[in-house]
Structures are given as C-alpha cells and as structure tokens.
Amino acid sequence: MDKRYKKRFLDLEYAKELYYYDIYPKVVPVGKETAITLEPLGRSFAFVPEETYTVRVCPMGEGMPNEYPFRRNRFAYSVKPDTDGCLRVPFLFFAEQEYYFRIYTSLTPWNHCHSGEPDWPKRLPAEQERMLFELPVYAVEADLQGLYPFKGDTHLHSSDSHGSEPPELVAAYNRKSGLDFVVISEHYRYYPSLDAMDAFRDCPTEMCIVLGEEVHSPKGPDGNSNDLHYVAFGNLWSIDALFGCNNAEMNHWRGVPGTEGRAVCAGETPPEPMPPISTPDEHIAYMTEYAKQFNLPEGVDRYPYAESVWIADMIHKAGGAAVFAHPYWIQDVLQVPPPLTQHILETAGFDALEVFGGAEYYEQNGFQLSQYYQDKGNGLTYAPVGGSDQHRSVGPDMHRIATILFAEANTRAALVEAIRNGKSIAVDYLNPDPLYCGDFRLVRYALFLEKNYFTLHDELCFEEGRAMVDFALGKPGAKEILQLLCGRVQKQREKYFAV
C-alpha cells in the first residue's frame, strides 16, 4: 500500500490496491482462525487459474523477520485460486494489530504483442517472485468485537440559530460527506434536532439523526452568570426548555411561534421524566442556593461550576451524553478560566470533552488536546469527541472535524453508550495529515479503518446523501432512489466485519 497515503476528510480517493482487489473480512477476532478472501476486481487483475501464488502474512507489530527472528513474523502459504477466481487463506490471528497479506507470483506482468493478441505471461527466473499487491486486515480483542465504527459530528448548527441551511439539509449534506450520524445542536433550542429527524421519518435512510442541543443557562445579576457551552447529545427532552422563555436574550433564540411545546421526543422513554419548567429568575435563585453546597478550590468560580454539575446531571436524566464544549475557545480571551475547566472535567460528571472543534488557531484544539492527554495520564476517563461547530454545511472548508464511535449499532442509544464507555476517537482534518485523539489502541484501529474501510464506505454515503438532499428539497423520485439505496451500508459492514 502507498506509504505516502494522506487523507483529507471525505475525499473519495484511496490507495490503488482498493480499486483493483478486495479483501474481506477486513476486521476479525483475535484468537480465532478466519478465512480471508482476496478478490480481483476486473479481468485485468484476475488470478491465473491453477497457478500457485504465495501469500505472506506480515503482522505489523512483530518486527522485521531478519531483526527479530524469534517473534511470530514469518508466515507463508501456497494457494491456488478457487473456482470463483478468489484466493482464500485461513489464518489464526494471535494478537490485536494490523496484518498485511502480501501476494507474490513468479509470473511476469501481462503484456501484448504487436498484433494485439495476448501473449501468455512469462515466468521470472527460478526462486524469484514479484509482489502483486498487499492489503491489510485488522484483528481486535473481545471488547471491540460486536462494536462497529460510525463516523459523525457531535456539534452542528443550522439556520434555526445562526447557521446557513435548515436542519434537514444540514443532515443531508453531512451524509453526502460520509457521516453516519449528526446532532443538530442549536443554541438554546432542542426542536431543530426534532425537525431534522422528522424530515426523514417516513423516508428510508441509514443515517442516524441524533437529538440534541447546545445548552445555555440564564444569565443573572451580581455575578450569578454562566457563559459556558455544553452539548447535550441524544437527550430525549430539552434542557434549554427548563429555563423558560421570559428572558430577552433567550427569546431571541427561542421565541419562534409554534415551537413552545417541542421539548420532548416521543417514542423513547428517558431515564427520568422532564422536570417542571421554571422562569430564568426562578432558576437563578435555585442555582444560587444549589451552588452553596460545593467546597471548591481556589480559582474555581462557584456559580458556573454548580451550573455545570446540574446541567450534566439533567442531560443524563434525559438519556443523553454530556459534552463539555470548546473550553479553550478564545472569545477575546479564553472563554473559560483554566482552573474552572480542570475542576469541571475532574468532578462535574461530563462524559466527553470536545477535544477538536472548528477553530483553526492552535489554542483551541491544541490546548484541548493537551488537556485530554494530561488528564488521561492523571487517571481521568472522559471520552474525546470532535464537534465541528460548523455553521454551514457546504463548501471546501467544511466537514473537517469528526468523531468515530465504536458502537453496537448506529442508533441514538448505542451512540450515547459508546461515548459514555469511552469508545470514541476525535479526528481533526484541518491539516493535510489528520490528527487522531483517543486511546492508543483505538487510534491505531481508527487509522486502519480510515485507509481501508471508510474510503469505501464514504462512496455509499455520498450517493445516499445526494438523494437525501433531493428529498429534502422535494424533488420527485428522491424517495424511490433512497428506497433502492437503503441497506447497502449495512451489507458492506456485514461483509467487512467478522466480529
């Protein structure tokens, strides 16, 4: 495979071997013998019937055989094509890592004579072989078996706050760009995520539109204020709605006729029912008393810390995952004082930190990345996520931040569980070489998936996303196209994952 590989988020180019050959399954269990199929894609790359090929299996993490001769790094098999033209090699995958399958032959490349008639391939000198191609497989331990990778964005905006497109087009454009899930996380508003979901309720699509919102608590007098931002991911009732609407700033975002009652998602039961709604003044008075219980270290502001604890708790009661958003965003100065950020991450109960966001200056993503690894080294276990915070969904600079979740299914509940269990990778595509954040073993796995699975997966998403855009615009025939396309991503996943 081309070692110069570089991936821009959701381009549709990939290593040439994937155009010419397929290998499956691509993900297999550790400790189990699995038959690997190598399939030529087109007659120009067909294996010669009855010809014997050498398949060498090269574990990525076992060292060079001549340098580490006592490790398990030498495997070779002589294989002939089956009647369907494929090579099949059973192999016992003994550890979690990448394994390259390298195919060798003693035949020279095919060539043609001047008359245009094919000339049968000539053999290389005795005991010489050339490598036709190499493609990898990844073996995973038991805790990742039964979990599948889903790529999405945990922080998106639409024209229902200060974005550009309506929620349904935000979802469709992001599907077109290769995402499996999105959350429309509007400022002060929950109903746009409902609108996005409802837009495709009667239309077959394999994208998961996750409920959510960006939570802002009321701003009160005398220092009882909180300007921190939180993303509620997958909550079944609105946290923003708990603060009421009789506040000028909130009315600017919330005061849309006909949306007052759209604070609860029907169809699923949250862990706890939605509490009574209070006015902003009532909430501030309650939170002022609530904040008195905390014994806080120097430099930690009492009121915003108390709001953070309470909001995370509300998100959990609503069945969602609580994400602490962009604490190192520069809003003239850092939005959140670092001692407050540290104490929130240590004790407030958040499930995830938005490690990567859409800002291109170093302080936001760079500081958040350093914060994550510092905290991880100190024993904290929150999940890293990537939320673009994008306010438009089309253009060359879009779709450059993502989250990969390892979940049982592409559903709200399963994705929430993946975040809570720390089965996540945050990805930053702002630079030519993507940056991955998370557990080291998950980063290695995610990079394999990026090169060998998502590149193929994204093509199917593009086709479905284009039809979703047409459906959202009311174009005739779009629903019928989506009916034809629906199910292809799942079939691809079943083909490539033997776990």
NORPE-V141475 format. One record per residue. RES is the residue in three letters. PSI is psi in whole degrees, -180 to 180 (NA if undefined). OMEGA is omega in degrees with one decimal (999 if undefined). BURIAL is I if it has 16 or more other C-alpha atoms within 10 Angstrom, else O. Layout:
BEGIN
[[RES	PSI	OMEGA	BURIAL] [RES	PSI	OMEGA	BURIAL]]
END
This chain:
BEGIN
[[MET	147	-178.0	O] [ASP	112	-178.5	O] [LYS	-9	177.7	O] [ARG	9	-177.9	O] [TYR	131	171.3	O] [LYS	140	-174.8	O] [LYS	121	166.0	I] [ARG	144	-174.9	I] [PHE	117	168.1	I] [LEU	26	164.2	I] [ASP	167	-174.6	O] [LEU	29	176.2	I] [GLU	143	179.0	I] [TYR	176	-174.6	I] [ALA	141	-173.6	I] [LYS	-29	179.1	O] [GLU	-33	-178.9	I] [LEU	-17	171.9	I] [TYR	-32	-169.2	O] [TYR	-27	-177.0	I] [TYR	153	172.5	I] [ASP	150	175.2	I] [ILE	133	-179.1	I] [TYR	150	-4.9	I] [PRO	157	179.1	I] [LYS	-26	179.6	I] [VAL	127	-171.6	I] [VAL	163	178.9	I] [PRO	145	171.8	I] [VAL	142	174.6	I] [GLY	10	-178.7	I] [LYS	134	175.5	O] [GLU	129	-177.6	O] [THR	135	177.2	I] [ALA	123	179.7	O] [ILE	130	179.6	I] [THR	132	174.4	I] [LEU	116	-171.5	I] [GLU	125	174.3	I] [PRO	142	-178.1	I] [LEU	86	-179.3	O] [GLY	151	-173.0	O] [ARG	-22	178.3	O] [SER	-20	-175.5	O] [PHE	12	-176.3	O] [ALA	144	172.2	O] [PHE	146	-178.4	I] [VAL	125	179.7	O] [PRO	139	177.5	O] [GLU	-2	176.8	O] [GLU	143	178.0	O] [THR	126	178.4	I] [TYR	151	174.7	I] [THR	126	176.3	I] [VAL	117	176.8	I] [ARG	129	178.0	I] [VAL	122	-173.8	I] [CYS	100	176.2	I] [PRO	135	-173.3	I] [MET	-30	-171.3	O] [GLY	19	-175.8	O] [GLU	6	176.4	I] [GLY	164	176.8	O] [MET	135	-177.3	O] [PRO	-37	-179.0	O] [ASN	-21	179.6	O] [GLU	-29	-178.9	O] [TYR	70	-171.3	O] [PRO	-15	-176.5	O] [PHE	7	176.2	O] [ARG	166	-178.6	O] [ARG	82	-176.7	O] [ASN	15	-179.8	I] [ARG	106	177.7	O] [PHE	127	179.0	O] [ALA	139	-177.7	O] [TYR	142	173.3	O] [SER	123	-170.9	O] [VAL	138	172.2	I] [LYS	151	178.5	I] [PRO	142	171.0	I] [ASP	175	-176.8	O] [THR	-22	177.8	O] [ASP	5	176.6	O] [GLY	1	-178.0	I] [CYS	153	168.2	I] [LEU	142	178.3	I] [ARG	132	-176.0	I] [VAL	116	172.9	I] [PRO	138	-178.4	O] [PHE	139	175.9	O] [LEU	110	-178.3	O] [PHE	116	-166.0	I] [PHE	-9	-179.1	I] [ALA	159	179.1	I] [GLU	111	179.7	I] [GLN	179	175.8	I] [GLU	143	179.2	I] [TYR	122	176.9	I] [TYR	132	172.2	I] [PHE	112	-176.7	I] [ARG	125	-173.1	I] [ILE	126	-177.5	I] [TYR	151	175.1	I] [THR	155	174.2	I] [SER	0	178.5	I] [LEU	144	173.2	I] [THR	166	177.6	O] [PRO	153	177.6	O] [TRP	143	174.8	O] [ASN	171	-176.8	O] [HIS	143	178.2	O] [CYS	176	-175.3	O] [HIS	-26	-179.1	O] [SER	-9	-178.4	O] [GLY	-5	177.4	O] [GLU	140	-179.6	O] [PRO	138	176.4	O] [ASP	126	-176.8	O] [TRP	138	-174.6	O] [PRO	140	177.8	O] [LYS	155	-178.6	O] [ARG	151	172.6	O] [LEU	165	175.4	O] [PRO	158	-176.1	O] [ALA	138	176.3	O] [GLU	17	171.4	O] [GLN	139	177.4	O] [GLU	154	172.9	I] [ARG	150	179.7	O] [MET	124	176.9	O] [LEU	-49	-178.2	I] [PHE	170	172.9	O] [GLU	141	175.5	I] [LEU	144	-174.6	I] [PRO	161	172.7	I] [VAL	151	-180.0	I] [TYR	131	176.9	I] [ALA	137	-177.3	I] [VAL	150	177.7	I] [GLU	174	-170.4	O] [ALA	-34	-175.2	O] [ASP	-17	176.1	O] [LEU	-7	177.5	I] [GLN	135	-174.7	I] [GLY	-2	174.8	O] [LEU	139	-176.2	I] [TYR	150	-177.3	I] [PRO	130	176.0	I] [PHE	129	-177.8	I] [LYS	136	-179.5	I] [GLY	-172	-179.9	I] [ASP	125	-174.3	I] [THR	5	-174.0	I] [HIS	98	-177.9	I] [LEU	152	178.2	I] [HIS	158	-179.1	I] [SER	-175	178.7	I] [SER	-4	175.0	I] [ASP	-4	164.9	I] [SER	-103	178.3	I] [HIS	34	170.9	O] [GLY	-173	-173.9	I] [SER	-42	-173.6	I] [GLU	157	174.8	I] [PRO	161	-173.0	I] [PRO	-41	-176.7	I] [GLU	-33	177.5	I] [LEU	-31	173.3	I] [VAL	-47	178.9	I] [ALA	-46	-175.8	I] [ALA	-44	179.9	I] [TYR	-36	179.2	I] [ASN	-30	171.9	I] [ARG	-43	178.0	I] [LYS	-28	-179.5	I] [SER	4	172.4	I] [GLY	6	-177.3	I] [LEU	143	175.7	I] [ASP	-29	-178.8	I] [PHE	153	173.5	I] [VAL	157	169.0	I] [VAL	126	174.1	I] [ILE	103	-171.2	I] [SER	77	-176.1	I] [GLU	150	172.3	I] [HIS	126	172.9	I] [TYR	2	-170.8	I] [ARG	137	177.8	I] [TYR	-34	-169.7	I] [TYR	-26	176.6	I] [PRO	-33	176.4	I] [SER	-34	173.1	I] [LEU	-42	179.5	I] [ASP	-43	179.4	I] [ALA	-43	179.3	I] [MET	-44	-178.2	I] [ASP	-31	-177.6	O] [ALA	-29	-178.1	I] [PHE	17	-175.9	I] [ARG	-40	-177.4	O] [ASP	21	-177.2	O] [CYS	130	-177.5	I] [PRO	122	174.6	I] [THR	148	179.8	I] [GLU	6	177.1	I] [MET	143	175.4	I] [CYS	116	174.5	I] [ILE	111	-172.3	I] [VAL	137	175.8	I] [LEU	151	177.8	I] [GLY	-177	-179.6	I] [GLU	161	169.8	I] [GLU	120	-168.8	I] [VAL	132	175.5	I] [HIS	126	178.5	I] [SER	160	-177.7	I] [PRO	149	177.7	I] [LYS	123	-177.4	I] [GLY	179	-179.0	O] [PRO	174	169.7	O] [ASP	37	176.7	O] [GLY	-5	178.2	O] [ASN	69	-173.6	I] [SER	154	-178.4	I] [ASN	113	-179.1	I] [ASP	13	179.5	O] [LEU	153	-179.7	I] [HIS	139	179.9	I] [TYR	140	174.1	I] [VAL	123	171.7	I] [ALA	118	-175.8	I] [PHE	111	174.8	I] [GLY	18	179.4	I] [ASN	142	-174.9	I] [LEU	-4	166.9	I] [TRP	161	-170.3	I] [SER	134	171.9	I] [ILE	-40	178.2	I] [ASP	-36	-177.7	I] [ALA	-21	-178.6	I] [LEU	-18	-175.2	I] [PHE	-1	179.9	I] [GLY	-175	-172.0	I] [CYS	3	-175.2	I] [ASN	57	180.0	O] [ASN	132	-171.3	I] [ALA	-45	-178.5	O] [GLU	-42	179.9	O] [MET	-38	179.1	I] [ASN	-32	177.7	O] [HIS	-37	-178.8	O] [TRP	-36	-170.7	I] [ARG	-23	-166.3	I] [GLY	62	178.0	I] [VAL	120	-178.1	O] [PRO	139	176.8	O] [GLY	-1	-178.1	O] [THR	-2	-171.8	O] [GLU	-37	-176.0	O] [GLY	4	-174.5	O] [ARG	67	-176.8	I] [ALA	0	-175.8	I] [VAL	139	175.4	I] [CYS	124	177.1	I] [ALA	153	173.4	O] [GLY	-25	175.8	O] [GLU	151	-178.8	O] [THR	120	178.4	O] [PRO	163	177.2	I] [PRO	-38	177.5	O] [GLU	150	179.5	O] [PRO	162	180.0	O] [MET	131	178.8	I] [PRO	169	176.2	O] [PRO	148	178.4	O] [ILE	138	177.1	O] [SER	167	171.0	I] [THR	160	176.0	I] [PRO	-42	-179.9	I] [ASP	-40	177.3	I] [GLU	-40	-180.0	O] [HIS	-42	179.7	I] [ILE	-41	178.8	I] [ALA	-43	178.1	O] [TYR	-45	-175.4	O] [MET	-31	177.0	I] [THR	-42	176.7	I] [GLU	-42	-179.5	O] [TYR	-38	-175.4	O] [ALA	-19	-175.3	I] [LYS	-18	-175.6	O] [GLN	-17	-170.0	O] [PHE	134	173.6	O] [ASN	101	-168.0	O] [LEU	146	176.2	O] [PRO	165	179.9	O] [GLU	139	178.3	O] [GLY	-2	179.2	O] [VAL	117	-176.4	I] [ASP	129	-169.6	I] [ARG	-50	-171.5	I] [TYR	-51	178.9	I] [PRO	-31	176.1	I] [TYR	-45	-180.0	I] [ALA	-42	176.5	I] [GLU	-40	-178.9	I] [SER	-45	178.3	I] [VAL	-46	-176.2	I] [TRP	-42	-178.6	I] [ILE	-43	177.0	I] [ALA	-41	178.5	I] [ASP	-42	179.0	I] [MET	-41	179.0	I] [ILE	-42	178.5	I] [HIS	-41	179.1	I] [LYS	-26	177.1	I] [ALA	2	176.3	I] [GLY	15	-176.9	I] [GLY	180	172.9	I] [ALA	136	-176.2	I] [ALA	122	-177.6	I] [VAL	126	175.2	I] [PHE	116	-169.5	I] [ALA	138	170.3	I] [HIS	60	179.3	I] [PRO	-21	179.8	I] [TYR	21	170.0	I] [TRP	132	178.2	I] [ILE	110	178.6	O] [GLN	73	-165.9	O] [ASP	-57	168.6	O] [VAL	-179	178.1	O] [LEU	133	-176.4	O] [GLN	-36	-176.4	I] [VAL	128	174.4	I] [PRO	133	-176.2	O] [PRO	-38	177.3	O] [PRO	-35	177.3	O] [LEU	-44	176.1	I] [THR	-47	-177.3	I] [GLN	-45	-176.8	I] [HIS	-35	176.1	I] [ILE	-47	-178.6	I] [LEU	-32	-178.8	I] [GLU	-34	-166.0	I] [THR	-10	-171.0	O] [ALA	-9	174.7	I] [GLY	19	178.4	I] [PHE	144	-178.7	I] [ASP	-26	-171.8	I] [ALA	154	169.8	I] [LEU	133	173.6	I] [GLU	87	-175.8	I] [VAL	-44	-179.4	I] [PHE	129	173.5	I] [GLY	-172	-171.6	I] [GLY	-9	-178.0	I] [ALA	140	-174.6	I] [GLU	-7	175.8	O] [TYR	153	-169.9	O] [TYR	-36	-169.5	O] [GLU	-37	-176.5	O] [GLN	-70	-176.0	I] [ASN	-36	-179.8	I] [GLY	-46	179.0	O] [PHE	-40	-179.8	I] [GLN	-36	175.9	I] [LEU	-45	178.1	I] [SER	-39	178.1	O] [GLN	-45	-178.7	I] [TYR	-50	-175.7	I] [TYR	-32	173.5	I] [GLN	-46	-179.6	O] [ASP	-38	178.7	I] [LYS	-41	177.0	O] [GLY	-25	179.2	O] [ASN	7	173.2	O] [GLY	3	176.0	O] [LEU	151	-169.2	O] [THR	22	177.9	I] [TYR	161	-175.5	I] [ALA	146	170.9	I] [PRO	136	174.2	I] [VAL	159	174.7	I] [GLY	120	177.1	I] [GLY	117	-170.8	I] [SER	-26	-173.9	I] [ASP	27	-174.2	I] [GLN	146	-178.3	I] [HIS	3	166.6	I] [ARG	153	-169.8	I] [SER	9	177.1	I] [VAL	153	-179.7	I] [GLY	161	-174.1	O] [PRO	-20	-176.5	O] [ASP	9	-177.8	O] [MET	169	171.4	I] [HIS	49	-176.7	I] [ARG	9	174.1	I] [ILE	141	-178.8	I] [ALA	166	171.8	I] [THR	134	170.1	I] [ILE	121	177.6	I] [LEU	138	176.5	I] [PHE	105	-170.0	I] [ALA	162	179.2	I] [GLU	-31	-177.9	I] [ALA	163	178.3	I] [ASN	66	179.2	I] [THR	160	179.4	I] [ARG	-53	-174.9	I] [ALA	-43	-178.3	I] [ALA	-37	178.8	I] [LEU	-40	175.3	I] [VAL	-45	-179.8	I] [GLU	-38	179.5	I] [ALA	-42	177.5	I] [ILE	-46	-178.8	I] [ARG	-30	-180.0	I] [ASN	2	178.7	I] [GLY	19	179.0	I] [LYS	69	-174.3	I] [SER	155	172.8	I] [ILE	132	171.5	I] [ALA	138	-175.8	I] [VAL	132	179.1	I] [ASP	112	178.9	I] [TYR	18	-177.1	I] [LEU	-27	179.5	I] [ASN	162	-179.9	O] [PRO	-38	175.6	O] [ASP	115	-178.1	O] [PRO	152	179.0	I] [LEU	129	-176.4	O] [TYR	138	-179.3	I] [CYS	130	177.2	I] [GLY	-169	175.0	I] [ASP	141	-175.0	I] [PHE	-43	-178.5	O] [ARG	-35	177.7	O] [LEU	-33	176.3	I] [VAL	-45	178.7	I] [ARG	-44	179.2	O] [TYR	-44	-178.0	I] [ALA	-39	179.3	I] [LEU	-41	173.8	I] [PHE	-48	-178.9	I] [LEU	-38	180.0	I] [GLU	-44	-176.1	I] [LYS	-33	-165.9	I] [ASN	-14	179.6	I] [TYR	-55	-174.9	I] [PHE	-30	177.3	I] [THR	-37	177.2	I] [LEU	-40	178.7	I] [HIS	-39	-175.0	I] [ASP	-30	178.2	I] [GLU	-42	178.6	I] [LEU	-40	178.9	I] [CYS	-39	179.5	I] [PHE	-46	-178.4	I] [GLU	-43	178.6	I] [GLU	-40	-180.0	I] [GLY	-38	178.1	I] [ARG	-40	177.1	I] [ALA	-34	176.7	I] [MET	-39	175.9	I] [VAL	-47	179.3	I] [ASP	-41	179.2	I] [PHE	-44	179.6	I] [ALA	-28	178.6	I] [LEU	0	176.9	O] [GLY	23	-177.5	O] [LYS	138	-179.2	O] [PRO	143	175.6	O] [GLY	-9	-176.3	O] [ALA	-40	-179.0	I] [LYS	-40	179.6	I] [GLU	-38	177.0	O] [ILE	-43	178.7	I] [LEU	-35	176.8	I] [GLN	-37	178.1	O] [LEU	-36	-176.0	O] [LEU	-28	-172.0	I] [CYS	132	179.0	I] [GLY	-13	-176.3	O] [ARG	-37	-179.9	O] [VAL	-41	177.8	I] [GLN	-42	178.8	O] [LYS	-39	176.7	O] [GLN	-42	179.3	O] [ARG	-43	179.5	I] [GLU	-33	179.1	O] [LYS	-40	-169.9	O] [TYR	-15	-177.8	I] [PHE	114	179.5	I] [ALA	38	-177.7	I] [VAL	NA	999	I]]
END
